[in-house]
Amino acid sequence: MSTTQSSFDSPAPAARSRFTLPAPVAFVGSAIAFTSLYLAAGAPTPLLPLYQEQWDFPAVILTVAFAAYAGGFLAALLTVGSLSDHIGRRPVLIGALLVQLVSTILFVLAPDAGWVIAARVVQGIATGAATSAFSASLAELAPANRKKLGAILGSVGVTGGLALGALLAGFAIEFTSSPNGLIFTILAVIAVLGIVVVALTPESATRRPGAWRSLTPRVAVASAARREFAAAAPVIAATWMLAGLSLGLAPTLVRNVFEVDSALLNGLVGFLAAGTSAVAGIVFSRLAPRAGMKLGIYAAAAGATGIVSGVLIGSLALMVASLVISGVGFGSAFSASLRLIMPLADPQHRAGTIASVLVIAYLAFGLPVVLVGLLAAPLGLPTTVVGYGAVILLLGLIGLIAQFRVGRIVRA
């Protein structure tokens, strides 16, 4: 190795003897630490309407505060998303959890909406930096005869964390006098515990050169996976738009359209779709991926139609039931899309392929919600939601046609 090579790209020195957690404890602890990142991401769902009431800012600021998380996530994913392949899982995860700790402090101290937006960006950076490293770590730390468990916990940790974060925050707002401080103080403690767990977890990756080069943003789909990726892309966008609807817009609909001022209900509507999707992702993992994708499209279309219908006819019960159906659609379709795409990607292009999937997902999760905030004032919130639902249905239809076409090609 050249003497001028940066130590950042150097192979790891021989491991020093130190205390590490037993393998089962490290595995479970890492899964909890990963879930805590999404727990924190889901907590603002019922809190954002509370901030709007306290500081009296317009609806567009509310949607920007929600979508800022997606911007931070993508920025981190595209730069440090594969860094742990080069310098090891532990340094990246400890750094991400420290950034997460900073975001909780920003939420606790926030005096206005600007601080909340900054906290959401920092929160997104922490989660984007940690997601691929935690996903890889869980797969590597899983028992040799239970490797699929690592992938399942990684998937459930995302949607389950979002769901529980929204629900628990709703309880805190409803039954405590200082919910913001309580919620993010608890999350700060969890972040500290996560740092301790990661620091005491055996390193599961071998360091290799190329760390600096890995920071260059790259989005590339493996050539063998491009047909499946193109067919799945509209469905990924549609299902993540549904996620943005349930987590970003549903609490606003409850308050402004149905005129129900209940933080607990706001937390519940944020919980339903994400919680259902976590269960659906497990239940329908036994279906063939193509069948799971089609089922997800049908459920997503039914859920979007029901949500829009509930808003138009003033039926909160219909909207709530449709959130459950949309969760089934998200869980089934997104899980199936990964099972269709990722086996076709060779190891050298696997990170770029998953990054491409997540770019589509998080753009669909954040940007349309901001557009709703911009259009709600001139057009009215119900009309804007109808347009939002129509886009989901159109994307679902395009994706369904693509799935039938690709299915015929694959069988030929």
C-alpha beads as a LAMMPS data file, in Angstrom:
LAMMPS data file: protein, C-alpha beads

412 atoms
411 bonds

1 atom types
1 bond types

-500.0 500.0 xlo xhi
-500.0 500.0 ylo yhi
-500.0 500.0 zlo zhi

Masses

1 110.0

Atoms # bond

1 1 1 0.000 0.000 0.000
2 1 1 1.236 3.478 -0.838
3 1 1 2.486 5.500 2.114
4 1 1 0.389 8.425 0.898
5 1 1 -2.896 6.514 1.112
6 1 1 -5.297 7.976 3.630
7 1 1 -5.844 6.032 6.810
8 1 1 -9.543 6.433 6.026
9 1 1 -9.052 3.865 3.257
10 1 1 -6.664 1.616 5.177
11 1 1 -7.521 -1.926 6.204
12 1 1 -8.501 -2.368 9.832
13 1 1 -5.712 -3.088 12.290
14 1 1 -5.784 -6.353 14.177
15 1 1 -8.709 -6.379 16.561
16 1 1 -7.844 -5.638 20.165
17 1 1 -9.178 -7.840 22.899
18 1 1 -12.211 -6.123 24.417
19 1 1 -15.589 -6.937 25.893
20 1 1 -18.344 -7.606 23.369
21 1 1 -21.971 -8.552 23.823
22 1 1 -23.017 -12.190 23.362
23 1 1 -24.161 -12.781 19.795
24 1 1 -27.920 -13.112 20.554
25 1 1 -27.886 -9.941 22.694
26 1 1 -25.972 -8.007 20.023
27 1 1 -28.436 -9.149 17.356
28 1 1 -31.567 -8.233 19.329
29 1 1 -30.039 -4.999 20.607
30 1 1 -29.083 -3.931 17.093
31 1 1 -32.613 -4.658 15.849
32 1 1 -34.057 -2.482 18.638
33 1 1 -31.566 0.318 17.935
34 1 1 -32.510 0.217 14.243
35 1 1 -36.226 0.290 15.038
36 1 1 -35.681 3.275 17.362
37 1 1 -34.569 5.402 14.394
38 1 1 -37.939 4.874 12.730
39 1 1 -39.727 5.212 16.052
40 1 1 -38.296 8.733 16.172
41 1 1 -39.247 9.334 12.528
42 1 1 -42.875 8.374 13.214
43 1 1 -43.256 10.408 16.412
44 1 1 -43.743 13.794 14.673
45 1 1 -46.867 12.532 12.841
46 1 1 -49.285 13.635 15.620
47 1 1 -46.880 16.305 16.906
48 1 1 -46.824 18.420 13.743
49 1 1 -50.479 19.543 14.070
50 1 1 -49.690 20.412 17.701
51 1 1 -46.750 22.557 16.589
52 1 1 -48.993 24.271 14.038
53 1 1 -51.511 25.101 16.753
54 1 1 -48.821 26.414 19.105
55 1 1 -46.903 28.546 16.592
56 1 1 -49.664 29.345 14.084
57 1 1 -47.786 28.664 10.851
58 1 1 -49.435 27.963 7.460
59 1 1 -50.234 24.474 6.181
60 1 1 -47.409 24.529 3.645
61 1 1 -44.866 24.824 6.502
62 1 1 -46.481 21.779 8.107
63 1 1 -45.932 19.723 4.955
64 1 1 -42.381 21.046 4.517
65 1 1 -41.603 19.977 8.089
66 1 1 -42.886 16.502 7.284
67 1 1 -41.060 16.184 3.945
68 1 1 -37.746 17.623 5.230
69 1 1 -37.054 14.198 6.691
70 1 1 -37.061 12.633 3.215
71 1 1 -34.580 15.243 1.963
72 1 1 -32.130 14.506 4.773
73 1 1 -32.588 10.763 4.307
74 1 1 -31.784 10.863 0.598
75 1 1 -28.773 13.155 1.065
76 1 1 -27.257 10.721 3.572
77 1 1 -28.215 7.595 1.657
78 1 1 -26.574 8.793 -1.546
79 1 1 -23.328 9.841 0.130
80 1 1 -22.611 7.603 3.121
81 1 1 -25.028 4.789 2.299
82 1 1 -22.238 2.351 1.371
83 1 1 -19.520 3.754 3.641
84 1 1 -19.891 0.913 6.156
85 1 1 -18.750 -1.535 3.464
86 1 1 -15.344 0.174 3.636
87 1 1 -14.774 1.369 7.203
88 1 1 -16.960 -1.138 9.056
89 1 1 -20.517 -1.111 10.412
90 1 1 -19.732 0.166 13.924
91 1 1 -18.206 3.578 13.053
92 1 1 -21.061 4.448 10.687
93 1 1 -23.772 3.291 13.089
94 1 1 -22.282 5.078 16.096
95 1 1 -21.967 8.259 14.025
96 1 1 -25.566 7.965 12.786
97 1 1 -26.922 7.409 16.311
98 1 1 -24.968 10.464 17.540
99 1 1 -26.603 12.508 14.768
100 1 1 -29.951 11.047 15.833
101 1 1 -29.211 12.221 19.389
102 1 1 -28.619 15.754 18.051
103 1 1 -32.015 15.680 16.305
104 1 1 -33.812 14.743 19.536
105 1 1 -32.126 17.661 21.309
106 1 1 -33.256 20.014 18.537
107 1 1 -36.852 18.809 18.970
108 1 1 -36.719 19.280 22.753
109 1 1 -35.354 22.834 22.448
110 1 1 -37.388 23.884 19.367
111 1 1 -38.902 27.371 19.824
112 1 1 -40.468 27.567 16.348
113 1 1 -41.170 25.720 13.096
114 1 1 -37.707 26.460 11.693
115 1 1 -36.107 24.377 14.429
116 1 1 -38.547 21.546 13.776
117 1 1 -37.676 21.555 10.058
118 1 1 -33.960 21.508 10.939
119 1 1 -34.575 18.654 13.391
120 1 1 -36.414 16.676 10.711
121 1 1 -33.537 17.145 8.258
122 1 1 -31.006 15.985 10.870
123 1 1 -33.305 13.073 11.743
124 1 1 -33.440 12.076 8.071
125 1 1 -29.648 12.265 7.775
126 1 1 -29.238 9.951 10.765
127 1 1 -31.714 7.413 9.412
128 1 1 -30.391 7.551 5.854
129 1 1 -26.842 7.011 7.069
130 1 1 -27.807 4.092 9.289
131 1 1 -30.395 2.192 7.241
132 1 1 -28.141 0.310 4.830
133 1 1 -25.488 -0.286 7.526
134 1 1 -28.059 -1.620 10.013
135 1 1 -29.719 -3.768 7.325
136 1 1 -26.378 -5.325 6.450
137 1 1 -25.403 -5.695 10.111
138 1 1 -28.630 -7.505 11.018
139 1 1 -28.127 -9.935 8.139
140 1 1 -24.556 -10.568 9.280
141 1 1 -25.353 -10.886 13.004
142 1 1 -28.350 -13.185 12.526
143 1 1 -27.812 -16.814 13.617
144 1 1 -26.424 -18.978 10.833
145 1 1 -29.624 -21.026 10.614
146 1 1 -31.924 -17.956 10.839
147 1 1 -30.485 -15.577 8.248
148 1 1 -33.915 -14.727 6.896
149 1 1 -34.768 -13.371 10.358
150 1 1 -32.289 -10.526 9.872
151 1 1 -34.023 -9.397 6.678
152 1 1 -37.467 -9.712 8.290
153 1 1 -36.462 -7.638 11.333
154 1 1 -34.906 -5.042 9.047
155 1 1 -38.148 -4.720 7.084
156 1 1 -40.466 -4.783 10.095
157 1 1 -38.225 -2.334 11.970
158 1 1 -38.942 0.362 9.387
159 1 1 -42.737 0.193 9.193
160 1 1 -43.200 -1.063 12.758
161 1 1 -41.058 1.762 14.115
162 1 1 -42.983 4.399 12.168
163 1 1 -46.276 2.951 13.381
164 1 1 -45.329 2.722 17.057
165 1 1 -43.719 6.159 17.006
166 1 1 -46.927 7.769 15.782
167 1 1 -49.142 5.842 18.211
168 1 1 -47.003 6.423 21.311
169 1 1 -46.648 10.122 20.490
170 1 1 -50.432 10.339 20.211
171 1 1 -50.789 8.820 23.688
172 1 1 -48.201 11.230 25.083
173 1 1 -49.975 14.276 23.637
174 1 1 -53.352 13.092 24.893
175 1 1 -52.345 12.180 28.431
176 1 1 -49.300 14.285 29.383
177 1 1 -48.776 18.012 29.798
178 1 1 -45.353 18.226 28.076
179 1 1 -45.466 15.618 25.301
180 1 1 -42.708 17.055 23.124
181 1 1 -40.125 17.087 25.885
182 1 1 -41.173 13.663 27.189
183 1 1 -41.160 11.957 23.792
184 1 1 -37.790 13.209 22.633
185 1 1 -36.115 12.833 26.011
186 1 1 -37.077 9.155 25.949
187 1 1 -35.849 8.881 22.365
188 1 1 -32.562 10.521 23.374
189 1 1 -32.088 7.910 26.094
190 1 1 -32.840 5.142 23.582
191 1 1 -30.284 6.643 21.173
192 1 1 -27.638 6.608 23.912
193 1 1 -28.448 2.979 24.721
194 1 1 -28.238 2.177 21.012
195 1 1 -24.770 3.718 20.852
196 1 1 -23.676 1.534 23.771
197 1 1 -25.096 -1.603 22.114
198 1 1 -23.397 -0.872 18.782
199 1 1 -20.087 -0.034 20.485
200 1 1 -20.151 -3.412 22.244
201 1 1 -21.267 -5.377 19.186
202 1 1 -18.595 -7.341 17.298
203 1 1 -17.682 -5.776 13.957
204 1 1 -19.390 -7.826 11.244
205 1 1 -17.753 -6.317 8.153
206 1 1 -14.196 -6.459 6.837
207 1 1 -12.717 -3.090 5.983
208 1 1 -11.619 -2.535 2.408
209 1 1 -10.225 0.358 0.370
210 1 1 -12.377 2.866 -1.492
211 1 1 -14.047 4.742 1.380
212 1 1 -13.516 8.202 -0.085
213 1 1 -14.752 7.098 -3.515
214 1 1 -17.854 5.597 -1.918
215 1 1 -18.948 9.093 -0.818
216 1 1 -19.579 10.101 -4.439
217 1 1 -23.346 9.908 -5.005
218 1 1 -24.157 7.033 -7.343
219 1 1 -27.533 5.722 -8.421
220 1 1 -27.313 2.845 -10.881
221 1 1 -29.531 -0.166 -11.489
222 1 1 -27.869 -3.463 -12.344
223 1 1 -28.470 -4.207 -16.030
224 1 1 -30.065 -7.581 -15.275
225 1 1 -32.573 -5.917 -12.949
226 1 1 -33.592 -2.981 -15.155
227 1 1 -36.720 -4.562 -16.625
228 1 1 -38.085 -5.487 -13.194
229 1 1 -37.028 -2.118 -11.792
230 1 1 -38.868 -0.208 -14.523
231 1 1 -41.994 -2.285 -13.970
232 1 1 -41.864 -1.842 -10.200
233 1 1 -40.997 1.880 -10.147
234 1 1 -44.596 3.178 -10.600
235 1 1 -45.814 0.813 -7.881
236 1 1 -43.042 1.873 -5.488
237 1 1 -43.986 5.515 -6.102
238 1 1 -47.710 4.836 -5.596
239 1 1 -47.266 2.899 -2.353
240 1 1 -44.881 5.441 -0.861
241 1 1 -47.291 8.234 -1.801
242 1 1 -49.843 6.287 0.231
243 1 1 -47.364 6.214 3.115
244 1 1 -46.984 9.985 2.837
245 1 1 -50.772 10.312 2.857
246 1 1 -51.187 8.244 6.024
247 1 1 -48.242 9.679 7.963
248 1 1 -48.113 13.232 6.616
249 1 1 -51.654 14.196 5.615
250 1 1 -54.094 11.978 7.528
251 1 1 -53.682 13.847 10.866
252 1 1 -54.350 17.139 9.049
253 1 1 -57.438 15.630 7.421
254 1 1 -58.736 14.455 10.804
255 1 1 -58.382 17.926 12.223
256 1 1 -59.313 20.197 9.285
257 1 1 -61.775 18.116 7.259
258 1 1 -63.456 15.976 9.915
259 1 1 -62.997 18.666 12.621
260 1 1 -61.870 16.192 15.270
261 1 1 -59.194 17.594 17.573
262 1 1 -57.694 14.446 19.074
263 1 1 -53.982 13.778 19.290
264 1 1 -54.722 10.147 20.123
265 1 1 -56.706 9.767 16.898
266 1 1 -53.920 11.515 14.986
267 1 1 -51.477 8.977 16.375
268 1 1 -53.855 6.130 15.537
269 1 1 -54.274 7.116 11.881
270 1 1 -50.491 7.354 11.592
271 1 1 -50.188 3.925 13.193
272 1 1 -52.768 2.037 11.155
273 1 1 -51.240 1.993 7.679
274 1 1 -47.650 1.561 8.845
275 1 1 -48.572 -1.087 11.419
276 1 1 -50.671 -3.027 8.943
277 1 1 -47.904 -2.860 6.339
278 1 1 -45.428 -4.386 8.815
279 1 1 -47.755 -7.345 9.362
280 1 1 -48.590 -7.650 5.653
281 1 1 -44.918 -7.685 4.711
282 1 1 -44.469 -10.799 6.860
283 1 1 -47.754 -12.535 6.034
284 1 1 -47.459 -12.141 2.264
285 1 1 -43.743 -12.908 2.098
286 1 1 -44.774 -16.508 1.356
287 1 1 -46.568 -15.468 -1.822
288 1 1 -44.698 -15.552 -5.106
289 1 1 -43.277 -12.026 -5.618
290 1 1 -45.322 -11.323 -8.754
291 1 1 -48.531 -12.380 -7.019
292 1 1 -47.609 -10.283 -3.977
293 1 1 -46.998 -7.275 -6.207
294 1 1 -50.377 -7.581 -7.921
295 1 1 -52.164 -8.082 -4.600
296 1 1 -50.422 -4.998 -3.268
297 1 1 -51.474 -2.915 -6.259
298 1 1 -55.124 -3.933 -5.873
299 1 1 -55.075 -3.214 -2.132
300 1 1 -53.304 0.128 -2.613
301 1 1 -55.868 1.178 -5.225
302 1 1 -58.737 0.160 -2.946
303 1 1 -57.155 1.977 -0.011
304 1 1 -56.566 5.191 -1.967
305 1 1 -60.124 5.114 -3.346
306 1 1 -61.558 4.571 0.123
307 1 1 -59.527 7.388 1.685
308 1 1 -60.613 9.867 -0.993
309 1 1 -64.233 8.698 -0.748
310 1 1 -64.169 9.080 3.023
311 1 1 -62.919 12.659 2.676
312 1 1 -65.553 13.527 0.052
313 1 1 -68.549 12.088 1.915
314 1 1 -67.322 13.062 5.355
315 1 1 -66.923 9.518 6.676
316 1 1 -64.021 9.278 9.105
317 1 1 -64.746 5.568 9.641
318 1 1 -64.336 4.877 5.904
319 1 1 -61.048 6.758 5.809
320 1 1 -59.711 4.883 8.840
321 1 1 -60.721 1.492 7.392
322 1 1 -59.114 2.448 4.081
323 1 1 -55.849 3.296 5.840
324 1 1 -55.722 -0.328 6.994
325 1 1 -56.306 -1.541 3.424
326 1 1 -53.617 0.815 2.102
327 1 1 -51.204 -0.623 4.668
328 1 1 -51.840 -4.085 3.227
329 1 1 -51.069 -2.684 -0.223
330 1 1 -47.843 -1.043 0.890
331 1 1 -46.576 -4.050 2.835
332 1 1 -47.311 -6.544 0.098
333 1 1 -46.227 -4.485 -2.937
334 1 1 -43.030 -2.952 -1.575
335 1 1 -41.791 -6.231 -0.133
336 1 1 -42.584 -7.957 -3.436
337 1 1 -40.783 -5.273 -5.446
338 1 1 -37.583 -5.877 -3.481
339 1 1 -37.927 -9.642 -3.928
340 1 1 -38.327 -9.175 -7.687
341 1 1 -35.479 -6.693 -8.145
342 1 1 -32.716 -7.476 -5.676
343 1 1 -31.971 -11.133 -6.601
344 1 1 -31.170 -9.916 -10.125
345 1 1 -28.547 -7.400 -8.963
346 1 1 -24.948 -8.611 -8.844
347 1 1 -22.997 -7.781 -5.650
348 1 1 -21.105 -4.912 -7.314
349 1 1 -24.354 -3.134 -8.234
350 1 1 -26.528 -4.171 -5.303
351 1 1 -25.986 -0.982 -3.277
352 1 1 -26.664 1.228 -6.293
353 1 1 -29.825 -0.704 -7.087
354 1 1 -31.279 -0.427 -3.583
355 1 1 -30.312 3.256 -3.569
356 1 1 -32.301 3.709 -6.792
357 1 1 -35.333 2.039 -5.206
358 1 1 -35.102 4.265 -2.126
359 1 1 -34.658 7.445 -4.180
360 1 1 -37.993 6.787 -5.900
361 1 1 -39.576 5.801 -2.583
362 1 1 -38.528 8.865 -0.607
363 1 1 -39.181 11.348 -3.402
364 1 1 -42.724 9.939 -3.597
365 1 1 -42.953 10.033 0.208
366 1 1 -41.980 13.703 0.551
367 1 1 -42.517 15.846 -2.543
368 1 1 -46.242 15.177 -3.171
369 1 1 -47.034 16.075 0.456
370 1 1 -45.341 19.457 -0.050
371 1 1 -47.363 19.987 -3.234
372 1 1 -50.539 19.300 -1.270
373 1 1 -49.478 21.988 1.219
374 1 1 -48.967 24.473 -1.623
375 1 1 -52.243 23.652 -3.391
376 1 1 -54.510 23.223 -0.360
377 1 1 -55.063 26.964 0.127
378 1 1 -56.102 27.851 -3.454
379 1 1 -57.930 24.591 -4.261
380 1 1 -59.132 23.371 -0.876
381 1 1 -57.815 20.378 1.021
382 1 1 -60.510 17.868 -0.128
383 1 1 -59.985 18.747 -3.811
384 1 1 -56.225 18.442 -3.418
385 1 1 -56.563 15.039 -1.771
386 1 1 -58.748 13.865 -4.668
387 1 1 -55.954 14.803 -7.071
388 1 1 -53.424 13.066 -4.830
389 1 1 -55.506 9.898 -4.861
390 1 1 -55.948 10.084 -8.642
391 1 1 -52.159 10.145 -9.130
392 1 1 -51.815 7.063 -6.903
393 1 1 -54.437 5.220 -8.959
394 1 1 -52.786 6.208 -12.245
395 1 1 -49.372 5.026 -11.054
396 1 1 -50.923 1.790 -9.792
397 1 1 -52.584 1.165 -13.162
398 1 1 -49.330 1.781 -15.036
399 1 1 -47.521 -0.546 -12.643
400 1 1 -50.171 -3.268 -12.981
401 1 1 -49.959 -3.223 -16.782
402 1 1 -46.163 -3.387 -16.521
403 1 1 -46.351 -6.374 -14.170
404 1 1 -48.541 -8.346 -16.578
405 1 1 -46.184 -7.523 -19.472
406 1 1 -43.011 -8.467 -17.586
407 1 1 -44.692 -11.610 -16.267
408 1 1 -45.426 -12.738 -19.830
409 1 1 -41.833 -12.031 -20.915
410 1 1 -40.391 -13.963 -17.969
411 1 1 -42.644 -16.973 -18.634
412 1 1 -41.838 -16.953 -22.376

Bonds

1 1 1 2
2 1 2 3
3 1 3 4
4 1 4 5
5 1 5 6
6 1 6 7
7 1 7 8
8 1 8 9
9 1 9 10
10 1 10 11
11 1 11 12
12 1 12 13
13 1 13 14
14 1 14 15
15 1 15 16
16 1 16 17
17 1 17 18
18 1 18 19
19 1 19 20
20 1 20 21
21 1 21 22
22 1 22 23
23 1 23 24
24 1 24 25
25 1 25 26
26 1 26 27
27 1 27 28
28 1 28 29
29 1 29 30
30 1 30 31
31 1 31 32
32 1 32 33
33 1 33 34
34 1 34 35
35 1 35 36
36 1 36 37
37 1 37 38
38 1 38 39
39 1 39 40
40 1 40 41
41 1 41 42
42 1 42 43
43 1 43 44
44 1 44 45
45 1 45 46
46 1 46 47
47 1 47 48
48 1 48 49
49 1 49 50
50 1 50 51
51 1 51 52
52 1 52 53
53 1 53 54
54 1 54 55
55 1 55 56
56 1 56 57
57 1 57 58
58 1 58 59
59 1 59 60
60 1 60 61
61 1 61 62
62 1 62 63
63 1 63 64
64 1 64 65
65 1 65 66
66 1 66 67
67 1 67 68
68 1 68 69
69 1 69 70
70 1 70 71
71 1 71 72
72 1 72 73
73 1 73 74
74 1 74 75
75 1 75 76
76 1 76 77
77 1 77 78
78 1 78 79
79 1 79 80
80 1 80 81
81 1 81 82
82 1 82 83
83 1 83 84
84 1 84 85
85 1 85 86
86 1 86 87
87 1 87 88
88 1 88 89
89 1 89 90
90 1 90 91
91 1 91 92
92 1 92 93
93 1 93 94
94 1 94 95
95 1 95 96
96 1 96 97
97 1 97 98
98 1 98 99
99 1 99 100
100 1 100 101
101 1 101 102
102 1 102 103
103 1 103 104
104 1 104 105
105 1 105 106
106 1 106 107
107 1 107 108
108 1 108 109
109 1 109 110
110 1 110 111
111 1 111 112
112 1 112 113
113 1 113 114
114 1 114 115
115 1 115 116
116 1 116 117
117 1 117 118
118 1 118 119
119 1 119 120
120 1 120 121
121 1 121 122
122 1 122 123
123 1 123 124
124 1 124 125
125 1 125 126
126 1 126 127
127 1 127 128
128 1 128 129
129 1 129 130
130 1 130 131
131 1 131 132
132 1 132 133
133 1 133 134
134 1 134 135
135 1 135 136
136 1 136 137
137 1 137 138
138 1 138 139
139 1 139 140
140 1 140 141
141 1 141 142
142 1 142 143
143 1 143 144
144 1 144 145
145 1 145 146
146 1 146 147
147 1 147 148
148 1 148 149
149 1 149 150
150 1 150 151
151 1 151 152
152 1 152 153
153 1 153 154
154 1 154 155
155 1 155 156
156 1 156 157
157 1 157 158
158 1 158 159
159 1 159 160
160 1 160 161
161 1 161 162
162 1 162 163
163 1 163 164
164 1 164 165
165 1 165 166
166 1 166 167
167 1 167 168
168 1 168 169
169 1 169 170
170 1 170 171
171 1 171 172
172 1 172 173
173 1 173 174
174 1 174 175
175 1 175 176
176 1 176 177
177 1 177 178
178 1 178 179
179 1 179 180
180 1 180 181
181 1 181 182
182 1 182 183
183 1 183 184
184 1 184 185
185 1 185 186
186 1 186 187
187 1 187 188
188 1 188 189
189 1 189 190
190 1 190 191
191 1 191 192
192 1 192 193
193 1 193 194
194 1 194 195
195 1 195 196
196 1 196 197
197 1 197 198
198 1 198 199
199 1 199 200
200 1 200 201
201 1 201 202
202 1 202 203
203 1 203 204
204 1 204 205
205 1 205 206
206 1 206 207
207 1 207 208
208 1 208 209
209 1 209 210
210 1 210 211
211 1 211 212
212 1 212 213
213 1 213 214
214 1 214 215
215 1 215 216
216 1 216 217
217 1 217 218
218 1 218 219
219 1 219 220
220 1 220 221
221 1 221 222
222 1 222 223
223 1 223 224
224 1 224 225
225 1 225 226
226 1 226 227
227 1 227 228
228 1 228 229
229 1 229 230
230 1 230 231
231 1 231 232
232 1 232 233
233 1 233 234
234 1 234 235
235 1 235 236
236 1 236 237
237 1 237 238
238 1 238 239
239 1 239 240
240 1 240 241
241 1 241 242
242 1 242 243
243 1 243 244
244 1 244 245
245 1 245 246
246 1 246 247
247 1 247 248
248 1 248 249
249 1 249 250
250 1 250 251
251 1 251 252
252 1 252 253
253 1 253 254
254 1 254 255
255 1 255 256
256 1 256 257
257 1 257 258
258 1 258 259
259 1 259 260
260 1 260 261
261 1 261 262
262 1 262 263
263 1 263 264
264 1 264 265
265 1 265 266
266 1 266 267
267 1 267 268
268 1 268 269
269 1 269 270
270 1 270 271
271 1 271 272
272 1 272 273
273 1 273 274
274 1 274 275
275 1 275 276
276 1 276 277
277 1 277 278
278 1 278 279
279 1 279 280
280 1 280 281
281 1 281 282
282 1 282 283
283 1 283 284
284 1 284 285
285 1 285 286
286 1 286 287
287 1 287 288
288 1 288 289
289 1 289 290
290 1 290 291
291 1 291 292
292 1 292 293
293 1 293 294
294 1 294 295
295 1 295 296
296 1 296 297
297 1 297 298
298 1 298 299
299 1 299 300
300 1 300 301
301 1 301 302
302 1 302 303
303 1 303 304
304 1 304 305
305 1 305 306
306 1 306 307
307 1 307 308
308 1 308 309
309 1 309 310
310 1 310 311
311 1 311 312
312 1 312 313
313 1 313 314
314 1 314 315
315 1 315 316
316 1 316 317
317 1 317 318
318 1 318 319
319 1 319 320
320 1 320 321
321 1 321 322
322 1 322 323
323 1 323 324
324 1 324 325
325 1 325 326
326 1 326 327
327 1 327 328
328 1 328 329
329 1 329 330
330 1 330 331
331 1 331 332
332 1 332 333
333 1 333 334
334 1 334 335
335 1 335 336
336 1 336 337
337 1 337 338
338 1 338 339
339 1 339 340
340 1 340 341
341 1 341 342
342 1 342 343
343 1 343 344
344 1 344 345
345 1 345 346
346 1 346 347
347 1 347 348
348 1 348 349
349 1 349 350
350 1 350 351
351 1 351 352
352 1 352 353
353 1 353 354
354 1 354 355
355 1 355 356
356 1 356 357
357 1 357 358
358 1 358 359
359 1 359 360
360 1 360 361
361 1 361 362
362 1 362 363
363 1 363 364
364 1 364 365
365 1 365 366
366 1 366 367
367 1 367 368
368 1 368 369
369 1 369 370
370 1 370 371
371 1 371 372
372 1 372 373
373 1 373 374
374 1 374 375
375 1 375 376
376 1 376 377
377 1 377 378
378 1 378 379
379 1 379 380
380 1 380 381
381 1 381 382
382 1 382 383
383 1 383 384
384 1 384 385
385 1 385 386
386 1 386 387
387 1 387 388
388 1 388 389
389 1 389 390
390 1 390 391
391 1 391 392
392 1 392 393
393 1 393 394
394 1 394 395
395 1 395 396
396 1 396 397
397 1 397 398
398 1 398 399
399 1 399 400
400 1 400 401
401 1 401 402
402 1 402 403
403 1 403 404
404 1 404 405
405 1 405 406
406 1 406 407
407 1 407 408
408 1 408 409
409 1 409 410
410 1 410 411
411 1 411 412
